[in-house]
Amino acid sequence: MNLLDATSTAAISLYAMLSTAYKSMQVVYARPIEEPSTSAEPIASAQWPSVDVIIPSFNEDPGTLWDCLESIAHEEYAGDLNVYVVDDGSSNRDAITPVHTAFARDPRFTFILLRKNVGKRKAQIAAIRRSSGDLVLNVDSDTILAPDVVVKLALKMQDPAIGAAMGQLAASNRHETWLTRLIDMEYWLACNEERAAQARFGAVMCCCGPCAMYRRTALTMLLDQYETQMFRGKRSDFGEDRHLTILMLKAGFRTEYVPTAIAATVVPNKLRPYLRQQLRWARSTFRDTLLAMNLLPGLDRFLTLDVIGQNLGPLLLALSVLTGLAQFALTGTVPWWTCLMIASMTMIRCSVAAVRARQFRFIGFSLHTFINIFFLLPLKAYALCTLSNSDWLSRGSAAKATGKGGKLDAIQDPVAASSPRESQENEAPLRRHNLARDATRSMAYDGICTDQ
């Protein structure tokens, strides 16, 4: 056995042992537990906490924004619900004005227009500082909420020790391409394995941006730290959700996952935007993993294994693949042990997921292994080497504008901005787009199972 073969075999064997221990415990801890009923009596509307929904929007498709706002308008919540839509200097403001106009008729909706693009974080903070509800629900502008999301998250937040809670994510455009199908399964695994296991110990490491609720008292206490996050002397302009979650944990609050609070969000349907997204997430993960290291001694040992598995595991896999490829290129021999281990571990994981989700389609998630090996592993290496960079971001102007701050212009009644006839003409295509809403919702929530 030559050096390359020995290195590849050792690396993949270590990866297999680490991954087996990590994933096995993850599946065990991810199993749902019976929660005590909060109350057998219905809750009066006056007893529900007030909720502010914050929706930052930048160059969003008008139809997508319409579906997002309509899903929130139809939330079945008995308490006070107010919605703050922040347009972060969109260049297509003329196209989305009819959406603002239509929903501004609902007194619960407030629209804030930023003259310049300042980035998602500052857009969120602009609305948070204007609002005053007991709970704050961050929602992405391309996300549709199930009608009971606010109720289920608010019930979870009844425990004052909980600072944040997230819902389960699905891809609203799941059936669009082969990639969206894989991403939808990836979201299911991330929510119902990783987040569900972390929630067993009250320490979800990232309450995802499309649907995450925060306690205002905790959020207000951490807002300055959230706004002024720095990394190597530069203002941070991505990874908002992960950083805010880590701040909550460092402040001593629990962070939770509610699998029955379902939100469907638009995911990339092509490889290039998907890789840009993954690069941002990889940099955010590496940055905030350093911040989270001090938390680990006070948390359950599984969470230490979780961090090791997520960070050391890809390194071992990358080493085994690189040495295996080098062995094949230099000696012409195939690293069969490496190939066999990767294939067998992939099929075992996908089979377990198919059983837990009760959906045979998860066998097809094995195709994601090729994306992981040939695209995501090199991408993570690049992210690790360029942690201070902000290139490949989805908002090209956001990085330039960060820290400058845009002047705010609040719209209480955008209806006055256009005549009734213009409003009716502008809303017509949106109504036609909205006819497909129910079909989209059905597609997004179809087949979702949480092991209940």
N, C-alpha and C positions, 0 to 999 in steps of 0.2 A: 504493500500500500504506500503510494507516494505522499508527499507532504500536502498537496492540494486535496487529495482524496480524504486524507485523515482530518484535515481542517474542516472540509465540507461535512463529513460524517459527524464530527464532534459538534459542530455548530447546529446542525439540524436535530441532533439528538437532544442537545440542551434546550433547543427551542420546543421540541416535542414535549419534553418533561415539564417545562415552564407553562406552555400553553395548555397542556392537559390538566395540570393542577389549577391553573387560573380559570379556565373555562368550566371545568367541572364544578368548582365552588361557586362560580357565577350562576350557573344554571340552578344549583341547589338554593342559593339565596334569592334568586329571582322569582321563585315560586311564590304566588300570592298568599298572604296570611289573612285570617279573619280579623277584621277591624271591629271594635265595639261600636254599636249603633250610637250616634250622637244624641238622638232623641226620638221617642216614638211619636211625639206630638209635632204637628206642622209648625214651622217657624213663621211668626208674623213678619210682615214686610218691614216693620219698624225695628225688628231685631237683626235683620241682615246688615252686614257692614256695607258701607257705600263703596262702590268700585269705579275707578277711573281706567278706561281703556285707552292706551297710548299707541298710536299707529303712525310711525314715521314713514314717509313715502317719497321716493325719488324716481322720476321718469317712469312711473308705473303705468302699465297698460290700463286705459280707462275701464274696460270691461272687467279686468281682474280686480281693480280697486272697487268697482261697484259690487262685485260678488262678496268681497271682504266686508265692506261696510254693511251690506244687507244682512249677512249672516250675524253680525253683531247687533244690528237693529232688531233681529228676531230672537235674541237671547231670552230664555225663559227665566228671568231673574226678578224676584219680587222686591229686592232692595233698590236703592238709588244707583243708577248706572249712567255714567257720563262718558262720552267718547271724544277724544282729542286727536284730530288728524293733523299731522304736521307735514306740510309740503316743503321738502328740503331743497328749495331752489330749483325745482324741476324745469327743464327746458321745454317740456310739452304741456305747460300749464294751461294753454288754450284748450287742449284736448280733454283735460280732466276737469275743467271748470264746470261742465254740465253735471258731473258727479257730485262736486261740492254743492252746486246749486240745489240738486234734488234732495240731498240728505241734510242740508242746512235748514230745511223746513221742520226737521225733527229737533225739538228744543234740547235734546240730550247731546246733540252733536255740536262741537266747536271746531273751527278750522283755523289753523295757524300757518301763515305763509312766511317762509324765510326768503329774504331777498337774494341770499347767496347760499350755495351748497356748503354746509358746514360738517357734514358727516352724520351718520346714524346716531352716534352717542349724544352729540350736542342737540340733535333734533329731539331725541327722547327727553333730555334734561329740560329743554325749553317747555315741553308740555307738563312734565312732572312738577316744575316750579309754579306753573299756572294753576294746577289742579289741587284738590284738597281731600280726595276720598280716602277711606281707611285702607283700601287695598289698591294696588296698581297692577294692571294686566298689560304687559307688553305683547303686542301682536304685530307681525310683519304684514305689509300691505298686500302681499300675494297669498294670504292665508284665509281659509274658510273655517269657521268654528262650528262645531256641532251645537245645537240649541241649548244644551245643558252644561256647557263647558264652564261658564262663570259660576253656576251653582255648585258644581262638583269641586272646583278649585277653592271657592270661598268656604265650603264645608271643611276641606282639609286645613285651611288657614285658621280655623277656630282655635287651634292649639297655639297659644302665644309664643311658644318656643320655636315655632316654624317661621322662618324669615322669607322663604321662597318655595314655590311649587310649580312644576311643569306638567303639561299634559302629554298625551301620546301623539306622535307625529306620523302622518301618512303623506304619500305623494298624490296630489290632486290630479296630476297628469300621468298617472301610473301606466296607462295603456298606450301612451304616445309612442315610445320607442323602446328598444331593448334595454337602453341605459336607464330610462325612468323606471322600468320594472325592477332592475337590479337595485336602484337607489331606494325604491319603496321597501324592498326586503331589507336593505341595509338599515333603514330607519327603524323598521320593526325590531331588528336585532339590537340596535343601539338603545332603543327604549325599553324593550321587554327582557333584555338580558343585562346589559351594562347598567342602565339607570335604575332598573328595578332592583338589582342586587345592591347597588349603592344605597338605595332608599331604605333597605332593610336596616341600615345603621344611621339613617337620617343625614346622609352626606352625599347627595347627588352632586357630582363634581361640575356639572354644567347644565343649568336650567336653560334649555334651548330657546333662542330668540323668537321663533314663530308663535310661541304660546307659553308664557311664563308669568306667574303672579307673584308680587312682592308685598310685604307688609310696609306701609308707608313710614311708620316710625323707624323701622330698621333702614329703609331706603334713604330717608332724610339724613340719618346719622352717617351714612356711607357715601352720600352723593358727591361731596368734594373729592374724596379719594377716587371715586369712579370717574369723575370728570377729568382729573389731572393725572391719570396714569402715565407713568414715564417708563421707558425702557432704553437703557444706555444713553441717557440724556436727551431722548427724543420723545415727543408726545405720541402716545399710542393711539391708533386710529382704526383698529379692528379687534375682533375677539371680545365684543362687549358682554355677551351673555356669560361666557366662561369667567371673565374677570369679576363681574358683579357677583356671580355665585361664590367664587372663592372668598371675596370680601365678606359675604354673608357668613360663611363658615368660620372665617377668622374672627368675626365679631361674636361668635358663640351661638349663632342661630342654626337650626336644622334646615335642611333643604330636602324636598320630597318630590316624589313622582306619583301622578294620579293616572293610571292606565285607562280609566274610563272617560277621561276628559279628552276627546279626540279632536285634533285639528289637522286639516289637510292643506298642504302648502305646495306651491309650484316648485319643481326641482329642475335642474339643468337637463335638457334633452339631447345635448351633444357633448362630446368628450372634452373639448377645449374649455368651455365655461365650467364644466364639472371639475376639471383640474385646477382652474383658478380658485374655485371655491375651496377645494381641498388644501391648496397652498395656504390660504388665509387661516383655515382651521388648524393646520399643522403648526404654523408659527404661533398661533394663539395657545395651542396645547403646550408647546415647549416652553413658552414664556411663563404661563401660569402654573405649570408643573413645578417650576423653581419656587414660585410664590407659595405653592401648596405644600412643599416639603416640610415646613415647620408645623403643619397641621397634623401630619401623620402619627406622631407619637401619642396624641390624644384621641385618636380614632381607632376603630377596630383593626386588627391585624390584616383582615381581608383587604382593606382599602390600601394598605401598603403593597400587598400582592397585586392589587388592581393597577396601581401606578407602575410597578415594576413590569407587569405583563404588557401594559400598553406602550411602554417606552423601550424596555430592553428586548422584548419579543421581536419587534420589527428589525432591530439591529442584528439579532442572531439569524433571523430569516434572510436578511440581506447578505450577511456574511456567507451563509451556506449556499445561496444562489450564485453569488459572485465567484466563489471558489469552485463551485460545480461547473459554471460556464468556462472558467479558466482551464479546468481539467479537461473538458471536452475539446476546447480549442487547441490546447497544447499536446494532448496525448491521444485524442480521438476516442477516448473511452467515455461512456455515459455514466454519470453519477447515479446509479440506479437506486441506491439507498435514499438519497436526497429526494429523488422523484417519487419514490414509493411513499415516503413519510408525508410529503406535502399532499399527495393525492389522497392518501388514507385519512389524514386529519381533516381535509376539506370535506370529504364525503361524510365523515362522522358528524362534523359540526352541522352540515346542511340537513342530514337526516334527523338529528335531534331537533333542529329548528322546525322541520316539517311536522314532526310529531307534536311539538309544543303548540305550534300555531294551527295545527290541524289543516294544513294546506300543503299539497304536494308540490306546489310551485317552488317551494324553498329548495328543492333539489337543484333547480336551475341556478341558485345562487353560487354554485360551484364555479360558474363562469367568472365570478368576481375575483377569483384567485389570480387569474391571468392579468386583470387590471391592477391588482395589488402588487404583483411581482414586477411587472414591466413598466408600470406608470407610477403607482403611489409610493413604492419604496424609494425610487430615485427622487421623487418629488419631496418626500420627507427629508431625505439627505440634503437636498437643495435648501429646504426651509430651515434646517438646523444651521446651515452655513450662512444664511442670510436673514437671521432673526431681526436685524435692525431695519431691513428694507421694507418698503410698502409697495413694491411693484406687483403687478398682476392683480391689483385690487379691482373689484367690479365698479367702484365709483372712482373714475379717473380724477375727478376734481376734488374729491373729498380730502385726500392727503394734503393737497395744496392749501385747502381752506381751513384745515384743523387748527384750532387755536385762535383764529382771527375773529370768529363769531359773526353771525349775520344779524342784521337788524330785523326784529320781529314785526309782523303785521298781522294782528288777529282779525279774523273774519267771523263775526257772529251771525251774519245773515247774507251769504253770498247771493241770495235770490235777487237782491237789489242791484246786483252787477249786470243783470241782463233783463230784457223785457220778457213778459210771459210768453209771447209768441216764440222768441228766440229760445227760451228754456224748453218749450215743448218740442221744437225742432231738434235741439241738441240731445234731448233725452230719448228720442225715438230709436236711434241705433242702439242705445244702451239697453232699452227695454227688449229689443230683439235679441241682443246678446244674452240678456238675463233669462230668456226662455230655456237656455241650455243649463241653467244653474242646477236644477234638480238632478239632471242626468250626471253632471259633474260631481255633485255631492254623493250620489249613489255609488259612483265609480270609486270615489276616494275612500268611503267607509266600507265598501263591500269586502266581506271576508276577513275583517279585522278581528283577531281573537287575542285575548290577553291571559289565556290559561285560567280563566275564571271557572 
